[in-house]
């Protein structure tokens, strides 16, 4: 009986696949390796950091309340507050 293929298993059963090496004692010696480039590692790390960042909220309820109170009291509309805001925007841009 000669079985050549079962399902998606290529080749004759018991025979090494083309990309496998056979040792002198007849046993198979797979030499599969994987190498991940530095850019792939960096991309993977960036993806993990982005995923982690999405889980954290930048909105802090206590800070929102502080700003609401400052707006209501007119503190954020003062010339000093406006100057500080302009300086921070200039640093960003």
N, C-alpha and C positions, 0 to 999 in steps of 0.2 A: 504494500500500500504506500502510495507516494502523495503526501498532503503538501500542497504548494501554498495555499493561503486560506486563513480563517478570518473572516471579518476584515478588519483593517490592518491585520498583521501581515507585513510583506515577507516575501522569501519563503524558503523551506523551513519548516520547524526544526529547531536544533542547529541551524546553520547561522553563522555570524552575518550581521548586516554589512553592507559595503563599507560603512564608516567605522566599523569596529575592527580592532586588530586581534589577532589570535596569537597567544603566547606559544612558545615551543612545546609546552606540555598540553596544548589543545584547549586551554581555558581562554575565555574572552577577556580582553583587557580594554574597557572603554576609556578613551582619553578625552572625554568632553571637558571643555573649560569654558569659562565665561570671564570676560574682562569688561569692566565698566569704566568708561572714560571719566576723566575729571569733570568734564562739562555735564555728563549725565548724572554724576553724583551731585553736582551743584544744583542741577535742575530738580532732582528728587528732593534735596533739602529745601529748596525754595518752595516747592509744592507742599511739603509738610508744614513749613512755617506759615504759608498762606492759609492752609486748612486750619491750623491752630488759631491764627488771627481771626478767622471768620467766627470762631466759637466764642471769642471774647468781644464784649460790647464796648465801644468807645464812649457810649453815653453813660454819664454818671448822674443819677437823679439828684444827688445832693448839690452837685455843681450847677445843674440847671436851676435849682431853686435859688442858689446864691446869685446867679446872673439875673433872674427875674426880679429879685429884691433890689439889686443894684440899679436895674433899669427903672423900676418903680420909684426909687429915691433920686433918680437923676445922676447917680454917680458915674455911670458909663457914658454920659453925655458931656462930662466936664472936659475942658481943654486938655487937661493932663491925661485923661483916659484916651482921648482922641489921638494925642501925640504918641502914646505908648502903642496903640493899635497900629498907627501908621508905621512906626519903627519895626514892629513885628512883621507886618506885611512886606516891608522893604527887605527884611532878612530872608523871607521865604522866596520872594520873587528875585 
